Amino acid sequence: MFSLELPPDWSAPREELREATSRAGWKPDLVADAELALLELFVNAWRHGGSAAPIVVVLIIGEVLRVSVSDGSPVLPSPREDSDPFAVSGRGLHLVRSLTHRFGTEPRKTGKSVWFELDAAA
């Protein structure tokens, strides 16, 4: 029997991202890249970080969009070096790296934050 567990609703963080980038006049292709990167980090926080509702912060400072997703796990993610291109999962951080200008992780008192940045001028 196949079991499908659905991630929590990410519509509120996605809408926050869309509103912030719309007010700032961002190009639709950059907004689409940001949405996909946000979704990847959000699902990873739920799946691997054990967070039923990951915390998302969306900031635009000058020409830079910064999105961070936090969960309760202290384990920092690391990209898989031996990722099979035909695997169903395991390429998320590679995807985030290719869609964004910068990304990283920050340990917190309880858990961690994984973030990315995009430059409006790109």
N, C-alpha and C positions, 0 to 999 in steps of 0.2 A: 504494500500500500504506500502510495506517495503522499508525503505530508509537506504542505507549503505554509511556512510561517511568514506572514507579511510584516514588513517594518512599520514603525509608527508613521503617522501622517506627517509629511514634510511640507505641506502646502503653506503653512504660516511662514517658515523661514524662506521658502522660495518666493512668496509674495513680498516679503520684506526686502529681499534682494532685488526683485524687479522694480519695486517702488523707488528704492535708493538709486539704482542705476538709471531709471527713467528720469528722475528729478535732475540727475547730473548730466543727462544727455548722452549716455553711453551708446555705442554702436551695438545693434542687435546681435552681431556675431560674437562680440565679447560677452554680452549678457548670456547668450546660449552656452558659451564655454564655462562661464561662472556657475550657471545652473547645473551643468553636468558635473563639475568638480564638487559643488556643494552636495549634490545627491550622493556621489561616491563617498565623501567623508561622512555624511549623515548615516548612510547604510553601514559603513564600516564601524562607526561608533556604536551602533545598535548591535550589529552582528558580533564583532570582535571585542568591543569594549564593555558589553553587557549592560548598556544603558537603554532603558525602556523609552526614554525621551531625551535624546542628546541635546545639549545646550548649544545654540547657534548665536553668534554675534556677527553682525554685518556692519562694517564701517567704510565710509569713503572719506579719506583724508587727502585733500588736494586732488591729485589725479590718480590716486591709488585706491583700489578696492581691496579691503582685507576681510576675509571671512574665516572665522575660527569655529570649530566644532569640538565640544568637550564631552568627555565621558568619565566614568568612575574607575576605569582600569589604569593602573600605573604602567602597564606594558606599552612601551613605545613601538609604533609600527616601523617596519623596515621593508623596503621593496624587495620582492623575490628576485634573485638574480637568475634563477633557473626556470623562469616562468615559461610554461608550455603555451605557445601561441594559440593552441586549439583548446586549452583548458576552459572550463566554465567560469572559474573564478581565479583570483590571484594576481590580476594585473591592475588593480585599482590605483595604487600609488604611481605606477607608470603612466596611467591615464591622467591623473591629476598633474603630474610633472609636465606632460606634453600639452595640457590645456592652459596652464598658468605660467606666470613669469617667475614666481618663487613659491616654495612651500616648505613647511617644516613642522616640528613638534616642540611642545613645551611641557615639561612635567609640572604638575600642580600639587598642592597639598594632598588633595584627593583626586587621583586620576591624572588626566593629561588633556591638552588641547592640540589639535592638528589644524594647521592654518594654511591658507594660500593667499597670494596677492596677484592682482592683475593691474596693469598700467593702462589708463584710458588712451594714451597716445599711441598704443601699439597697433 
